Amino acid sequence: SQQGEEDPQALSIQEGENATMNCSYKTSINNLQWYRQNSGRGLVHLILIRSNEREKHSGRLRVTLDTSKKSSSLLITASRAADTASYFCATDRPDSWGKLQFGAGTQVVVTP
Amino acid sequence: DTAVSQTPKYLVTQMGNDKSIKCEQNLGHDTMYWYKQDSKKFLKIMFSYNNKELIINETVPNRFSPKSPDKAHLNLHINSLELGDSAVYFCASSRQGTGELFFGEGSRLTVL
């Protein structure tokens, strides 16, 4: 069954605005990762946050993790048209031998 | 100098045929994966190999047979193709213990 579920399914914003998407999961995790997928391309790793971390930054990306609520959020600040893509969260569970469980993604459209 | 490359990028074939997808990584990683992405963009792991040894084998029909001749290569052979096999198949690799996956660009399989 699906481990991570993203919300919203789709998000449309204008350049310069912030984009926030959420991910909920069901079981305990080693880490949670966010990936980006441009249309027709492979997934690209954005950021990894471990279960003992609460917040992480990478450039214009900010990820939070709340293990008590089993949820994570990805914030993209000052969005650009090039940020248009699908964003996926993926969880790595302690018993999974590196098997990442992906959600169905949030489709983000940034209009100039 | 592509990190994870898979061929072919597109594959259109008739039901009942047998086809193969090949994957190669030049990152020196020891673990490789096959993921299937359906039309709703949901990604599901199929197989994983670590140092040529099969370590993850999800509930996949036995018409799908992976093969890893060495650490840098992971191929996927599909027998007796069915309409439901139509999807994008992604190869990925990782260094054991890091969690981060590096994906290929995908192979879009269409079964007619």
Boltz contact constraints between the chains, C-beta under 6 A:
constraints:
  - contact:
      token1: [A, 31]
      token2: [B, 99]
      max_distance: 6.0
  - contact:
      token1: [A, 41]
      token2: [B, 105]
      max_distance: 6.0
  - contact:
      token1: [A, 42]
      token2: [B, 103]
      max_distance: 6.0
  - contact:
      token1: [A, 42]
      token2: [B, 104]
      max_distance: 6.0
  - contact:
      token1: [A, 42]
      token2: [B, 105]
      max_distance: 6.0
  - contact:
      token1: [A, 42]
      token2: [B, 106]
      max_distance: 6.0
  - contact:
      token1: [A, 43]
      token2: [B, 103]
      max_distance: 6.0
  - contact:
      token1: [A, 45]
      token2: [B, 100]
      max_distance: 6.0
  - contact:
      token1: [A, 48]
      token2: [B, 99]
      max_distance: 6.0
  - contact:
      token1: [A, 92]
      token2: [B, 99]
      max_distance: 6.0
  - contact:
      token1: [A, 97]
      token2: [B, 55]
      max_distance: 6.0
  - contact:
      token1: [A, 99]
      token2: [B, 45]
      max_distance: 6.0
  - contact:
      token1: [A, 99]
      token2: [B, 56]
      max_distance: 6.0
  - contact:
      token1: [A, 102]
      token2: [B, 43]
      max_distance: 6.0
  - contact:
      token1: [A, 104]
      token2: [B, 41]
      max_distance: 6.0
  - contact:
      token1: [A, 104]
      token2: [B, 42]
      max_distance: 6.0
  - contact:
      token1: [A, 105]
      token2: [B, 41]
      max_distance: 6.0
